[in-house]
Amino acid sequence: MAKITSKGQITIPIQIRKILDLKEGDKVAFVTEGNRIFLENSTKLAIKEAQMAFEGFAEEFGLKTKEDVVNLVKEIRREIWEKKYANND
């Protein structure tokens, strides 16, 4: 339980801060579901939303393992490097 101050602020109990891995200066997101409000670590929420946005992307491009993804990233980096430095002899 928390009390709202005159400025609309609350103190998040230490147990909740530990569960959400919140430190001083971190930002939180308030997520509503029906008449309930959930508090989430905004950094972790952003990561989760990004993962959901890319869900199915790997399969669509035939990437079945973590190694496949790593190899693709290496290939893209190599191509970018070659484009950037190939003509700078």
Biopython code that builds the backbone (N, CA, C, O; Angstrom):
import numpy as np
from Bio.PDB.StructureBuilder import StructureBuilder

atoms = [
    (1, "MET", "N", (0.845, -1.168, 0.000)),
    (1, "MET", "CA", (0.000, 0.000, 0.000)),
    (1, "MET", "C", (0.890, 1.231, 0.000)),
    (1, "MET", "O", (1.940, 1.247, 0.643)),
    (2, "ALA", "N", (0.470, 2.258, -0.720)),
    (2, "ALA", "CA", (1.232, 3.501, -0.779)),
    (2, "ALA", "C", (0.282, 4.684, -0.686)),
    (2, "ALA", "O", (-0.874, 4.608, -1.102)),
    (3, "LYS", "N", (0.790, 5.772, -0.134)),
    (3, "LYS", "CA", (0.004, 6.992, 0.010)),
    (3, "LYS", "C", (0.417, 7.974, -1.081)),
    (3, "LYS", "O", (1.605, 8.122, -1.369)),
    (4, "ILE", "N", (-0.552, 8.639, -1.683)),
    (4, "ILE", "CA", (-0.287, 9.627, -2.725)),
    (4, "ILE", "C", (-0.018, 10.976, -2.063)),
    (4, "ILE", "O", (-0.786, 11.424, -1.212)),
    (5, "THR", "N", (1.087, 11.622, -2.466)),
    (5, "THR", "CA", (1.421, 12.938, -1.915)),
    (5, "THR", "C", (0.607, 14.017, -2.624)),
    (5, "THR", "O", (-0.122, 13.739, -3.577)),
    (6, "SER", "N", (0.744, 15.250, -2.141)),
    (6, "SER", "CA", (0.018, 16.368, -2.763)),
    (6, "SER", "C", (0.464, 16.602, -4.205)),
    (6, "SER", "O", (-0.267, 17.208, -4.988)),
    (7, "LYS", "N", (1.661, 16.125, -4.560)),
    (7, "LYS", "CA", (2.162, 16.255, -5.933)),
    (7, "LYS", "C", (1.814, 15.033, -6.789)),
    (7, "LYS", "O", (2.261, 14.925, -7.930)),
    (8, "GLY", "N", (1.022, 14.123, -6.239)),
    (8, "GLY", "CA", (0.623, 12.930, -6.992)),
    (8, "GLY", "C", (1.682, 11.843, -7.012)),
    (8, "GLY", "O", (1.613, 10.930, -7.835)),
    (9, "GLN", "N", (2.656, 11.923, -6.125)),
    (9, "GLN", "CA", (3.745, 10.952, -6.091)),
    (9, "GLN", "C", (3.471, 9.852, -5.080)),
    (9, "GLN", "O", (2.750, 10.041, -4.100)),
    (10, "ILE", "N", (4.075, 8.683, -5.351)),
    (10, "ILE", "CA", (4.017, 7.577, -4.398)),
    (10, "ILE", "C", (5.430, 7.026, -4.228)),
    (10, "ILE", "O", (6.289, 7.222, -5.087)),
    (11, "THR", "N", (5.660, 6.345, -3.129)),
    (11, "THR", "CA", (6.919, 5.640, -2.920)),
    (11, "THR", "C", (6.671, 4.182, -3.241)),
    (11, "THR", "O", (5.755, 3.561, -2.703)),
    (12, "ILE", "N", (7.500, 3.640, -4.126)),
    (12, "ILE", "CA", (7.371, 2.226, -4.488)),
    (12, "ILE", "C", (8.096, 1.420, -3.416)),
    (12, "ILE", "O", (9.286, 1.638, -3.184)),
    (13, "PRO", "N", (7.406, 0.500, -2.763)),
    (13, "PRO", "CA", (8.040, -0.292, -1.706)),
    (13, "PRO", "C", (9.289, -1.023, -2.216)),
    (13, "PRO", "O", (9.350, -1.434, -3.375)),
    (14, "ILE", "N", (10.274, -1.177, -1.336)),
    (14, "ILE", "CA", (11.547, -1.798, -1.686)),
    (14, "ILE", "C", (11.363, -3.190, -2.292)),
    (14, "ILE", "O", (12.085, -3.562, -3.218)),
    (15, "GLN", "N", (10.400, -3.962, -1.777)),
    (15, "GLN", "CA", (10.181, -5.311, -2.304)),
    (15, "GLN", "C", (9.791, -5.256, -3.784)),
    (15, "GLN", "O", (10.247, -6.075, -4.582)),
    (16, "ILE", "N", (8.953, -4.298, -4.139)),
    (16, "ILE", "CA", (8.510, -4.142, -5.527)),
    (16, "ILE", "C", (9.668, -3.653, -6.388)),
    (16, "ILE", "O", (9.837, -4.112, -7.518)),
    (17, "ARG", "N", (10.472, -2.719, -5.860)),
    (17, "ARG", "CA", (11.629, -2.223, -6.622)),
    (17, "ARG", "C", (12.611, -3.350, -6.912)),
    (17, "ARG", "O", (13.198, -3.402, -7.992)),
    (18, "LYS", "N", (12.790, -4.244, -5.958)),
    (18, "LYS", "CA", (13.692, -5.388, -6.179)),
    (18, "LYS", "C", (13.129, -6.325, -7.242)),
    (18, "LYS", "O", (13.860, -6.773, -8.126)),
    (19, "ILE", "N", (11.851, -6.620, -7.161)),
    (19, "ILE", "CA", (11.213, -7.521, -8.133)),
    (19, "ILE", "C", (11.334, -6.957, -9.544)),
    (19, "ILE", "O", (11.613, -7.694, -10.489)),
    (20, "LEU", "N", (11.124, -5.643, -9.687)),
    (20, "LEU", "CA", (11.167, -5.001, -11.003)),
    (20, "LEU", "C", (12.570, -4.535, -11.389)),
    (20, "LEU", "O", (12.767, -3.973, -12.466)),
    (21, "ASP", "N", (13.541, -4.769, -10.508)),
    (21, "ASP", "CA", (14.930, -4.345, -10.735)),
    (21, "ASP", "C", (14.990, -2.852, -11.026)),
    (21, "ASP", "O", (15.612, -2.424, -11.999)),
    (22, "LEU", "N", (14.343, -2.067, -10.179)),
    (22, "LEU", "CA", (14.298, -0.613, -10.343)),
    (22, "LEU", "C", (15.348, 0.048, -9.466)),
    (22, "LEU", "O", (15.512, -0.292, -8.295)),
    (23, "LYS", "N", (16.054, 1.001, -10.061)),
    (23, "LYS", "CA", (17.062, 1.777, -9.344)),
    (23, "LYS", "C", (16.665, 3.256, -9.421)),
    (23, "LYS", "O", (15.807, 3.640, -10.215)),
    (24, "GLU", "N", (17.297, 4.065, -8.591)),
    (24, "GLU", "CA", (17.030, 5.503, -8.610)),
    (24, "GLU", "C", (17.264, 6.055, -10.013)),
    (24, "GLU", "O", (18.293, 5.782, -10.631)),
    (25, "GLY", "N", (16.318, 6.821, -10.506)),
    (25, "GLY", "CA", (16.432, 7.419, -11.830)),
    (25, "GLY", "C", (15.803, 6.594, -12.941)),
    (25, "GLY", "O", (15.594, 7.103, -14.042)),
    (26, "ASP", "N", (15.496, 5.317, -12.668)),
    (26, "ASP", "CA", (14.837, 4.485, -13.680)),
    (26, "ASP", "C", (13.448, 5.031, -13.964)),
    (26, "ASP", "O", (12.853, 5.724, -13.138)),
    (27, "LYS", "N", (12.950, 4.710, -15.134)),
    (27, "LYS", "CA", (11.590, 5.096, -15.496)),
    (27, "LYS", "C", (10.698, 3.870, -15.427)),
    (27, "LYS", "O", (11.136, 2.745, -15.669)),
    (28, "VAL", "N", (9.440, 4.110, -15.093)),
    (28, "VAL", "CA", (8.466, 3.024, -15.029)),
    (28, "VAL", "C", (7.319, 3.325, -15.985)),
    (28, "VAL", "O", (7.070, 4.474, -16.351)),
    (29, "ALA", "N", (6.639, 2.271, -16.374)),
    (29, "ALA", "CA", (5.470, 2.410, -17.242)),
    (29, "ALA", "C", (4.256, 1.924, -16.470)),
    (29, "ALA", "O", (4.313, 0.918, -15.763)),
    (30, "PHE", "N", (3.165, 2.648, -16.615)),
    (30, "PHE", "CA", (1.903, 2.234, -16.027)),
    (30, "PHE", "C", (1.076, 1.621, -17.150)),
    (30, "PHE", "O", (0.739, 2.295, -18.123)),
    (31, "VAL", "N", (0.757, 0.352, -17.009)),
    (31, "VAL", "CA", (0.018, -0.373, -18.034)),
    (31, "VAL", "C", (-1.357, -0.693, -17.475)),
    (31, "VAL", "O", (-1.474, -1.289, -16.404)),
    (32, "THR", "N", (-2.401, -0.298, -18.199)),
    (32, "THR", "CA", (-3.756, -0.564, -17.720)),
    (32, "THR", "C", (-4.336, -1.778, -18.424)),
    (32, "THR", "O", (-4.092, -2.023, -19.606)),
    (33, "GLU", "N", (-5.101, -2.514, -17.666)),
    (33, "GLU", "CA", (-5.824, -3.675, -18.189)),
    (33, "GLU", "C", (-7.167, -3.700, -17.466)),
    (33, "GLU", "O", (-7.258, -4.086, -16.301)),
    (34, "GLY", "N", (-8.193, -3.283, -18.177)),
    (34, "GLY", "CA", (-9.490, -3.153, -17.517)),
    (34, "GLY", "C", (-9.403, -2.056, -16.471)),
    (34, "GLY", "O", (-8.976, -0.939, -16.765)),
    (35, "ASN", "N", (-9.810, -2.379, -15.248)),
    (35, "ASN", "CA", (-9.738, -1.383, -14.179)),
    (35, "ASN", "C", (-8.508, -1.584, -13.292)),
    (35, "ASN", "O", (-8.459, -1.078, -12.171)),
    (36, "ARG", "N", (-7.513, -2.326, -13.795)),
    (36, "ARG", "CA", (-6.278, -2.561, -13.048)),
    (36, "ARG", "C", (-5.127, -1.804, -13.704)),
    (36, "ARG", "O", (-5.110, -1.585, -14.916)),
    (37, "ILE", "N", (-4.178, -1.418, -12.879)),
    (37, "ILE", "CA", (-2.981, -0.743, -13.369)),
    (37, "ILE", "C", (-1.775, -1.557, -12.925)),
    (37, "ILE", "O", (-1.649, -1.922, -11.757)),
    (38, "PHE", "N", (-0.888, -1.834, -13.881)),
    (38, "PHE", "CA", (0.328, -2.583, -13.605)),
    (38, "PHE", "C", (1.520, -1.660, -13.763)),
    (38, "PHE", "O", (1.542, -0.806, -14.649)),
    (39, "LEU", "N", (2.505, -1.831, -12.908)),
    (39, "LEU", "CA", (3.730, -1.053, -12.947)),
    (39, "LEU", "C", (4.819, -1.932, -13.550)),
    (39, "LEU", "O", (5.030, -3.058, -13.099)),
    (40, "GLU", "N", (5.515, -1.422, -14.573)),
    (40, "GLU", "CA", (6.580, -2.197, -15.206)),
    (40, "GLU", "C", (7.822, -1.340, -15.365)),
    (40, "GLU", "O", (7.744, -0.122, -15.525)),
    (41, "ASN", "N", (8.967, -2.000, -15.319)),
    (41, "ASN", "CA", (10.232, -1.348, -15.624)),
    (41, "ASN", "C", (10.167, -0.978, -17.100)),
    (41, "ASN", "O", (10.057, -1.864, -17.947)),
    (42, "SER", "N", (10.231, 0.314, -17.430)),
    (42, "SER", "CA", (9.992, 0.732, -18.815)),
    (42, "SER", "C", (11.047, 0.204, -19.778)),
    (42, "SER", "O", (10.738, -0.042, -20.944)),
    (43, "THR", "N", (12.282, 0.026, -19.321)),
    (43, "THR", "CA", (13.322, -0.531, -20.190)),
    (43, "THR", "C", (12.982, -1.961, -20.565)),
    (43, "THR", "O", (13.070, -2.343, -21.732)),
    (44, "LYS", "N", (12.596, -2.745, -19.578)),
    (44, "LYS", "CA", (12.249, -4.143, -19.849)),
    (44, "LYS", "C", (10.972, -4.232, -20.679)),
    (44, "LYS", "O", (10.837, -5.129, -21.511)),
    (45, "LEU", "N", (10.044, -3.317, -20.462)),
    (45, "LEU", "CA", (8.818, -3.296, -21.253)),
    (45, "LEU", "C", (9.145, -2.994, -22.711)),
    (45, "LEU", "O", (8.583, -3.618, -23.611)),
    (46, "ALA", "N", (10.042, -2.052, -22.954)),
    (46, "ALA", "CA", (10.428, -1.710, -24.328)),
    (46, "ALA", "C", (11.074, -2.901, -25.020)),
    (46, "ALA", "O", (10.815, -3.155, -26.197)),
    (47, "ILE", "N", (11.912, -3.629, -24.295)),
    (47, "ILE", "CA", (12.552, -4.820, -24.867)),
    (47, "ILE", "C", (11.502, -5.868, -25.200)),
    (47, "ILE", "O", (11.540, -6.480, -26.268)),
    (48, "LYS", "N", (10.565, -6.071, -24.281)),
    (48, "LYS", "CA", (9.505, -7.056, -24.511)),
    (48, "LYS", "C", (8.665, -6.677, -25.729)),
    (48, "LYS", "O", (8.321, -7.537, -26.540)),
    (49, "GLU", "N", (8.337, -5.394, -25.857)),
    (49, "GLU", "CA", (7.541, -4.937, -27.002)),
    (49, "GLU", "C", (8.310, -5.098, -28.312)),
    (49, "GLU", "O", (7.727, -5.449, -29.337)),
    (50, "ALA", "N", (9.612, -4.844, -28.277)),
    (50, "ALA", "CA", (10.432, -5.032, -29.483)),
    (50, "ALA", "C", (10.477, -6.505, -29.874)),
    (50, "ALA", "O", (10.383, -6.844, -31.054)),
    (51, "GLN", "N", (10.621, -7.375, -28.884)),
    (51, "GLN", "CA", (10.633, -8.811, -29.167)),
    (51, "GLN", "C", (9.310, -9.243, -29.783)),
    (51, "GLN", "O", (9.291, -10.043, -30.719)),
    (52, "MET", "N", (8.214, -8.724, -29.269)),
    (52, "MET", "CA", (6.904, -9.079, -29.812)),
    (52, "MET", "C", (6.755, -8.567, -31.240)),
    (52, "MET", "O", (6.167, -9.241, -32.086)),
    (53, "ALA", "N", (7.290, -7.366, -31.512)),
    (53, "ALA", "CA", (7.187, -6.792, -32.851)),
    (53, "ALA", "C", (7.943, -7.629, -33.874)),
    (53, "ALA", "O", (7.537, -7.713, -35.033)),
    (54, "PHE", "N", (9.044, -8.249, -33.446)),
    (54, "PHE", "CA", (9.854, -9.052, -34.361)),
    (54, "PHE", "C", (9.523, -10.539, -34.305)),
    (54, "PHE", "O", (10.186, -11.354, -34.947)),
    (55, "GLU", "N", (8.496, -10.888, -33.537)),
    (55, "GLU", "CA", (8.105, -12.291, -33.428)),
    (55, "GLU", "C", (7.770, -12.837, -34.813)),
    (55, "GLU", "O", (6.989, -12.238, -35.552)),
    (56, "GLY", "N", (8.351, -13.944, -35.150)),
    (56, "GLY", "CA", (8.099, -14.556, -36.444)),
    (56, "GLY", "C", (9.063, -14.103, -37.523)),
    (56, "GLY", "O", (9.151, -14.737, -38.575)),
    (57, "PHE", "N", (9.794, -13.011, -37.284)),
    (57, "PHE", "CA", (10.734, -12.476, -38.266)),
    (57, "PHE", "C", (11.828, -13.484, -38.584)),
    (57, "PHE", "O", (12.133, -13.715, -39.754)),
    (58, "ALA", "N", (12.420, -14.086, -37.560)),
    (58, "ALA", "CA", (13.519, -15.034, -37.775)),
    (58, "ALA", "C", (13.063, -16.223, -38.606)),
    (58, "ALA", "O", (13.748, -16.634, -39.543)),
    (59, "GLU", "N", (11.912, -16.772, -38.263)),
    (59, "GLU", "CA", (11.406, -17.924, -39.006)),
    (59, "GLU", "C", (11.131, -17.561, -40.460)),
    (59, "GLU", "O", (11.376, -18.358, -41.366)),
    (60, "GLU", "N", (10.622, -16.355, -40.674)),
    (60, "GLU", "CA", (10.301, -15.896, -42.022)),
    (60, "GLU", "C", (11.543, -15.872, -42.914)),
    (60, "GLU", "O", (11.453, -16.091, -44.122)),
    (61, "PHE", "N", (12.700, -15.605, -42.309)),
    (61, "PHE", "CA", (13.942, -15.541, -43.066)),
    (61, "PHE", "C", (14.789, -16.807, -42.914)),
    (61, "PHE", "O", (15.966, -16.812, -43.273)),
    (62, "GLY", "N", (14.194, -17.876, -42.384)),
    (62, "GLY", "CA", (14.889, -19.155, -42.284)),
    (62, "GLY", "C", (15.946, -19.216, -41.204)),
    (62, "GLY", "O", (16.866, -20.031, -41.280)),
    (63, "LEU", "N", (15.830, -18.369, -40.204)),
    (63, "LEU", "CA", (16.789, -18.376, -39.101)),
    (63, "LEU", "C", (16.229, -19.258, -37.993)),
    (63, "LEU", "O", (15.297, -18.873, -37.286)),
    (64, "LYS", "N", (16.814, -20.449, -37.850)),
    (64, "LYS", "CA", (16.243, -21.420, -36.906)),
    (64, "LYS", "C", (16.978, -21.479, -35.582)),
    (64, "LYS", "O", (16.411, -21.901, -34.574)),
    (65, "THR", "N", (18.239, -21.057, -35.573)),
    (65, "THR", "CA", (19.027, -21.135, -34.344)),
    (65, "THR", "C", (19.665, -19.787, -34.043)),
    (65, "THR", "O", (19.693, -18.887, -34.883)),
    (66, "LYS", "N", (20.177, -19.672, -32.820)),
    (66, "LYS", "CA", (20.896, -18.461, -32.433)),
    (66, "LYS", "C", (22.117, -18.285, -33.339)),
    (66, "LYS", "O", (22.467, -17.165, -33.712)),
    (67, "GLU", "N", (22.753, -19.387, -33.684)),
    (67, "GLU", "CA", (23.926, -19.345, -34.569)),
    (67, "GLU", "C", (23.559, -18.761, -35.938)),
    (67, "GLU", "O", (24.337, -18.004, -36.519)),
    (68, "ASP", "N", (22.378, -19.110, -36.449)),
    (68, "ASP", "CA", (21.915, -18.549, -37.724)),
    (68, "ASP", "C", (21.810, -17.026, -37.641)),
    (68, "ASP", "O", (22.210, -16.317, -38.564)),
    (69, "VAL", "N", (21.272, -16.537, -36.535)),
    (69, "VAL", "CA", (21.112, -15.091, -36.344)),
    (69, "VAL", "C", (22.483, -14.421, -36.252)),
    (69, "VAL", "O", (22.715, -13.384, -36.873)),
    (70, "VAL", "N", (23.389, -15.017, -35.475)),
    (70, "VAL", "CA", (24.739, -14.465, -35.330)),
    (70, "VAL", "C", (25.435, -14.410, -36.684)),
    (70, "VAL", "O", (26.072, -13.411, -37.017)),
    (71, "ASN", "N", (25.317, -15.480, -37.464)),
    (71, "ASN", "CA", (25.943, -15.508, -38.787)),
    (71, "ASN", "C", (25.368, -14.437, -39.711)),
    (71, "ASN", "O", (26.105, -13.815, -40.476)),
    (72, "LEU", "N", (24.059, -14.222, -39.643)),
    (72, "LEU", "CA", (23.432, -13.184, -40.459)),
    (72, "LEU", "C", (23.962, -11.803, -40.072)),
    (72, "LEU", "O", (24.274, -10.987, -40.940)),
    (73, "VAL", "N", (24.060, -11.547, -38.775)),
    (73, "VAL", "CA", (24.575, -10.261, -38.302)),
    (73, "VAL", "C", (26.008, -10.058, -38.787)),
    (73, "VAL", "O", (26.363, -8.968, -39.237)),
    (74, "LYS", "N", (26.836, -11.105, -38.696)),
    (74, "LYS", "CA", (28.224, -11.009, -39.172)),
    (74, "LYS", "C", (28.269, -10.701, -40.668)),
    (74, "LYS", "O", (29.075, -9.883, -41.110)),
    (75, "GLU", "N", (27.416, -11.346, -41.434)),
    (75, "GLU", "CA", (27.370, -11.133, -42.881)),
    (75, "GLU", "C", (26.953, -9.698, -43.205)),
    (75, "GLU", "O", (27.540, -9.060, -44.078)),
    (76, "ILE", "N", (25.951, -9.200, -42.508)),
    (76, "ILE", "CA", (25.491, -7.826, -42.737)),
    (76, "ILE", "C", (26.591, -6.829, -42.369)),
    (76, "ILE", "O", (26.825, -5.861, -43.092)),
    (77, "ARG", "N", (27.263, -7.071, -41.244)),
    (77, "ARG", "CA", (28.364, -6.188, -40.840)),
    (77, "ARG", "C", (29.474, -6.189, -41.891)),
    (77, "ARG", "O", (30.024, -5.138, -42.218)),
    (78, "ARG", "N", (29.803, -7.375, -42.420)),
    (78, "ARG", "CA", (30.842, -7.489, -43.439)),
    (78, "ARG", "C", (30.456, -6.689, -44.680)),
    (78, "ARG", "O", (31.277, -5.966, -45.244)),
    (79, "GLU", "N", (29.199, -6.825, -45.099)),
    (79, "GLU", "CA", (28.722, -6.097, -46.278)),
    (79, "GLU", "C", (28.783, -4.584, -46.062)),
    (79, "GLU", "O", (29.189, -3.841, -46.955)),
    (80, "ILE", "N", (28.384, -4.141, -44.891)),
    (80, "ILE", "CA", (28.433, -2.708, -44.580)),
    (80, "ILE", "C", (29.876, -2.220, -44.588)),
    (80, "ILE", "O", (30.169, -1.156, -45.133)),
    (81, "TRP", "N", (30.777, -2.992, -43.985)),
    (81, "TRP", "CA", (32.187, -2.612, -43.941)),
    (81, "TRP", "C", (32.754, -2.515, -45.351)),
    (81, "TRP", "O", (33.466, -1.566, -45.678)),
    (82, "GLU", "N", (32.436, -3.499, -46.180)),
    (82, "GLU", "CA", (32.945, -3.497, -47.555)),
    (82, "GLU", "C", (32.433, -2.285, -48.338)),
    (82, "GLU", "O", (33.191, -1.658, -49.079)),
    (83, "LYS", "N", (31.162, -1.960, -48.176)),
    (83, "LYS", "CA", (30.604, -0.797, -48.879)),
    (83, "LYS", "C", (31.266, 0.496, -48.412)),
    (83, "LYS", "O", (31.516, 1.403, -49.207)),
    (84, "LYS", "N", (31.543, 0.566, -47.126)),
    (84, "LYS", "CA", (32.095, 1.792, -46.561)),
    (84, "LYS", "C", (33.570, 1.970, -46.903)),
    (84, "LYS", "O", (34.010, 3.086, -47.179)),
    (85, "TYR", "N", (34.342, 0.873, -46.887)),
    (85, "TYR", "CA", (35.790, 0.990, -47.024)),
    (85, "TYR", "C", (36.370, 0.404, -48.310)),
    (85, "TYR", "O", (37.567, 0.557, -48.554)),
    (86, "ALA", "N", (35.577, -0.249, -49.127)),
    (86, "ALA", "CA", (36.092, -0.913, -50.330)),
    (86, "ALA", "C", (36.735, 0.063, -51.309)),
    (86, "ALA", "O", (37.723, -0.287, -51.954)),
    (87, "ASN", "N", (36.213, 1.252, -51.436)),
    (87, "ASN", "CA", (36.722, 2.220, -52.411)),
    (87, "ASN", "C", (37.641, 3.268, -51.798)),
    (87, "ASN", "O", (37.946, 4.277, -52.434)),
    (88, "ASN", "N", (38.078, 3.037, -50.583)),
    (88, "ASN", "CA", (38.938, 4.014, -49.903)),
    (88, "ASN", "C", (40.398, 3.584, -49.910)),
    (88, "ASN", "O", (41.076, 3.719, -48.892)),
    (89, "ASP", "N", (40.895, 3.078, -51.014)),
    (89, "ASP", "CA", (42.285, 2.596, -51.091)),
    (89, "ASP", "C", (43.281, 3.708, -51.144)),
    (89, "ASP", "O", (44.484, 3.457, -51.211)),
]
sb = StructureBuilder()
sb.init_structure("model")
sb.init_model(0)
sb.init_chain("A")
sb.init_seg("    ")
for serial, (resi, resn, name, xyz) in enumerate(atoms, 1):
    if name == "N":
        sb.init_residue(resn, " ", resi, " ")
    sb.init_atom(name, np.array(xyz, "f"), 0.0, 1.0, " ", f" {name:<3s}", serial, name[0])
structure = sb.get_structure()
